[in-house]
Amino acid sequence: MAAIWAGIDAGKTHHHCVAIDESGRRLLSRRVANDEPELLELLADVLALGDEVNWGIDLADGGAALAIAILLNHDQPLHYLSGRAIHRASESYRGEGKTDAKDAAVIADQVRVRLDLHPLRADDDTITDLKILTGRRMDLVADRTRTVNRLRAQLTGVFPGLERALDLTNTGPLTLLTGYQTPAAIRRIGTKRLETWLRNRHVVRADRLAEIAVQAADRQHTSLPGEKLAAQLVHTLAREVMGLNQQVAELDKAIEARFRDHHGFEVITSMPGLGVILGAEFLAATGGDMTAFGTADRLAGFGGVAPVPRDSGKISGNLRRPQRHNRCLQRVFYISALFSIRHCDESRQFYDRKRAEGKRHTQAVLALARRRVNVLWALLRDGRCYELTPPSALAA
């Protein structure tokens, strides 16, 4: 009996598995349903082919979650290959056709020949919950952004002056739009009564908001076509945005409560610019296990903040942004670097120095994000919180 390599081309309802030996010869090719009994039967049949099996799969969650859990629960070594990597690798294999069986065979062969693939590991319950919560939050924030854009477009078609004057990301203007959407309606109620109406609904600085709304109404006396129906839609959209704001706020509380259960909470949130939400997204993107990356350089590369060389012939020193990286993690590193520029003098000085060297804003922020990865890596490795003066400097 010898070593076996098995590749799984994952799908929503069915997977296709191909097992090969050390010479690349197919020993098994089977389509299986995405159900536990069929997957357990497949596992037993593949294990019967050799002493040791190394698995590869092209999805890390979603429809492949059950298959991944079964393999990890049975202590099977499992590696992840992205769809892009499989597509590019398949070009070097014979034939132009694309089938699930061919993709599974490519996955198995790539696991056989490559030693740099990312291993999948079982997450603890806290990390799993954070992945679910932060994923849901991203969906809600995207829905809120789309709804706010629709609200702005609808309000512009009825009352453009008010749309320019209001910040529709705040609760006060949204509350105003749930009651009054047209210039005529705002003029009829007047400043004082509108202020009272807003105060009764606990709007902050109701006097200022009422004054802004009435001033905008005084500058428009023309009633636009479709104003009545458009006003109803503005009312509906404003309520939808307020509802989404409430859902995001509730999720933020749940994320913080779950994040506090993780042993790295104090360390991660001690970094300037890394608050509760970004820290939770960092754990969700990395799994919280820094040993899976090995070095800070690999973490930076995975997060897309480490430039990669593009040299050829006599051309050297040509750097570009990496194409293969985790977009969510890059967002965490980039936004936290932006926040740190505002609230941390050391980060501001580093950013200003890079700008003085001729780098553009985005380049300077990415350079700062790359430097911060080293700091965060060291903090998590040593299990200590961020300090302006490192312990080694104090000892010296």
N, C-alpha and C positions, 0 to 999 in steps of 0.2 A: 504494500500500500504506500502511496506517495502523497505529496502535497497537491491540493486541488484549489483552483481559483474559480469563484462563482460570481457572475454579474447579474444584477437585477435591473431590468428596465421597468421602472415603477409607473403605474397608472392609477386612475381613480377606482376602477372596478376590478381590473385584472393586472397582474404583473407577468413579465416573461423572464425566466431564469435560464441562463446558460452556464454550464460548468465545463471547465477545460483542465487538461493536465499540464505538466511542465513543458511539453512540446507544443502546446496550443491546440491539441486535438479535442474536439467536442466529445464530452462524455454524457452530457444530458442537455436537453433543450425542451423546456416545458412552459406552457401558459397556465397560470394558476389564478384562482379567484382571490380577491382581497378579503379573505375570511380566515379566521384562526385555524380551523381544522385543516384546510388545504395548505396553509403556510407551514404548519407543523409537519405535515406529511412530506412537503418538499424538503424541509430541513433534514428530516430523517433520511430521505433518499440521497441527498447530497453528502451527508456525513458518512454514509455507507460506501462512498466512492473512494475515500482516502483517509489518511491518518490526520491530516490537518487541512482545514478549509479557510481561505481568506476571501471575504466577501466585499463586493463593491455595489454601490447603488447611486442613482442619479438624482434622488430627492432626499432632502434632510428632514422633511416634515410633511404635513398635509396627507395626501393619499398613501404615502409610504410610512406613516407613523406606526401602524400596526406591525408591519414587517420589521421595521427597525427595532421596535420594542421586543419582539420575539427573539430576534437574533442577539440583542444585547443581554436579554435575560438568560440566554443559554451560553453566555460568555464567548460569543463568536466575534472574531476581529472583523470590524466593518469599516470601510473607507467610503468617503463621499467624492464623487466626480460631478462637476457642474455640467449642465447641458451644453454649454459652449465648448468645454474641453472635449466632450464626447463627439460633438459635431466636427471639430477640427481633427480629432484623432481618426475619425472614420474615413477621412479623405485619403489617408495613407493605406487603407485596406482595399482589397480587390472588390470591384463592382461599385456601381453608382447608386444602386437601389438602397432604399431605407426601409427597414422593417424592425419590429420590436425584437425579433430574434437576433438580427445583426447588431443592434444597439447593445443588447445584453452581452453578446460575444465580445464587442469592443470594450465594454466595461470590464469584463472578466480579464481580458488580455492586458488592459491598462493596469489593472491591479497586479497582474503578474510581473510586468516589466518595470513599473514605476515604484520608487521607494519614497517619494515625497508627498504622497497623498495624505489628505487630512483625515485622521481617524475620528469616527463618531463615538461619543461616549454618552453614557446615561446621565442625564441631568438630575439634580436633586429636585424635590418638590417646589422649593422656593424659586429656582430658576425657571422651571416649567410654568409656574403661575405668573411670573414676571413676563415671560414671553407672550402668554395669552393676554395679559392685561395691557402691556405696552402695544401689542399688535392691535388690540381693540381701540386703544386710544388714538393711534395713528389713523385708523379708519374714521373715527368720529371727527378728528381734526380736519381730515380731508373733506368729509361731508360738510362740516361747518364752513370751510373756506369756499366750497362751491355754492353753498346756500347764501353766504354773504355776497358773493359776486352776483348771483341772480337777484338778490334784494337791491343791490346798488343799481343794476341795469334797469330793474322795474321802477325804482324810485326816480331815476334820471329821466325816464319817459313821462313822468307826471310832474315832478317837482325838482328840477336839477339844482336849484339854489340850495335846497335843504340837504340834498345828497352831498354836495361839496362841503357843507358846514358841519356835518355830523361824522363822528367816528363810530361806525357801525359795529366795531368790535367791543364796545362798552355797553353795559346794561342799560344805562340811562337813555341814550338815543333809541335803543331797541324798544324800551318801554313806551317812549313817546310815539313810535310808529305803530304800536298796537292799538293806539287810540285815535291818533290824528295823522293823516297822510297827505292832505291837500292844502294848498294855501288858503282857500276860502274857509275851511274848517278851523284852521289855526287862527285866522283873523277873527272869526266869530267868537272864539272862546277868550281871546285876549291874554295878555301877559300874566296878570294876577291870577286869574282862574286856572290858567294852564300850570302855573307854578304850584298852586294848591293841589291840582290833580296829580302832578308828579310827586309832590311830597307825600301824599296819601299812599303812594306806591313805593315809598322808601327810596326815591331817587336821590343820589348825592348831588349837591349843588343844583338843585332844581331851579333856582332863580336864574342862574346863568344859562341853563339849557332852554328855559322858556323864553328868555330874551333873544337867544340866537334863532330859535324857531320863528318867533314873531317877526324879527327883522327880515328873515328870508321870505316869509309870507308877504310882507309889505312890498317886496321887490317883484312879485309876480301876481298879476291880476288876470292873466289869461288862463282860461280853462282849456286844457288840452283834450284831444279826442280820446275816448276810452278811459277817461279819468276815473269814473266810478268803479269799473271792473279792475283797473290797475291798482286802485287804492285797496281793494279787497285782497288782491294778491300780495301787496306790500304788508298788509296786516298779517296774513298767513305766514309769509316768509319770516317776518320779524319774530313771530312766536316760535317758528321752527328753530331759528338761531338761538333763541333763549333756551329752548329745550335741549339743544345740543350742548350749550354752555353748561347746563345743569348736569348732563350726563358726563361731560369731561371732568367737571369738578368732583363728582362722586368717584370717578375712576382714579383721579389723582390721589384721593384719600386712600383708596384701596391699594394703589401702587405703593404709597409711602408705608402703609401698615405692613405690607408683605416684604418690602425692601428692608425694613428695619430688622426682620428676622434673619437676614443674611449676615454672616460674620464679617463681610467686607464693607458694611454700611458706613461705619465711622471713617474708615480709611478713604473710601471713594469720595464721600461728601466733604472731606476735609480739603480736597483739591479746589482751588479757586476756579469758579466757573462750572463746576460739576455739582449740580443740585440733585434733588431727589429724582426728578423725571429723567434727566440725562444719565444719571448714575444707574437707574434701573434699566434704561435702554442699553447702556454699556454691558451690564450683566446679561441681558437677554441676547445680545449679539455675540458675546464671547463665551457664554456658558459659565463664566466666573472662574474657570480653571486656567490659570496662566501657564501651567506646565504643558498644556496642549500646544502652545506656540513655541516654547523653548527659549526664545530671546525677545527682547523688546523690538528688535529690528523686524522680526517676523510678525509681531503684533501690529507694528506700524504699516507693514506691507499689506496685511490683511485688512487694515482699516483705510487703506488708500491714501495715506499721508506721507509715504516714502517715495520720492521720485525714482524712476527706473531709467537706466542708461539706454540710449539708442545710438550706439556708435557703429560706424562702418568704414572700413578702409582708413583713410587719413583723418576722418572726422571723429573726434573724441570729445568727451565732456558734454555731450548732447543729452539732456535729461527731459523726461516727459512724465505726465501723470500716468499712473498705472491704470490699465483697463479692467483687470480682474481684481476686484476687491468687494468688500461688504459695504454697500451704500449706506445702510443704517448706521454702521459703526463710523464711517467717514463723517456722516452728519453729526454724530455725537462729538467727535473730536473737533470738528470745525466750529460748531456753535459754542461749545465750551471754551474754545480759544477766544472767540469773539467776546463772550461774557467776561473772561479773565482780563482782557484788555481794558475793560471799563472799571473793573474792581480790584485789580492787582497791579501795583506799581512795577514789579519786576517784569510782568508780562507786557505792560505798556512800553517799558524801556526796550525790551527785546523787539517788539513790533516796530517802534520808531527807528531802531538801528537798522532793521531790514529795509524799511522804507527809504532811509538815507542812503542805503547801498544801491538803490535804484529798482528795488522789487516793487511790483504792483501790489495793490491791497490784498488780493486773493493769495498771491504768492507769499506775502509776509505772514498772513494768517495761517497758511498751511505750514510754513516753516516753524511758527510758534507751536502749532498743534503737534508737529513731529517732535519737538523738544519736550513737550508736555507728556508725550507717550513714555519717554524714558523715565520721567519723574514718577508717573503713575505706576509704571512697571516696578520700579524700585520700592515704592511704598507698599504695593501688594506683596512683593517678595519678602520684605522685612516685617510686614504686619504693623506698620507704624503710620501715624497721621502726618499730614503735610505740615512742615514748619518752614518759616522764612530762612532760618539758619540751620543747616543740616547738623546732625549730631557730631559728625566727623570734624566739622569746623569748630564746634564748641569745644571738643576735646583738644584740638590743636591750640 
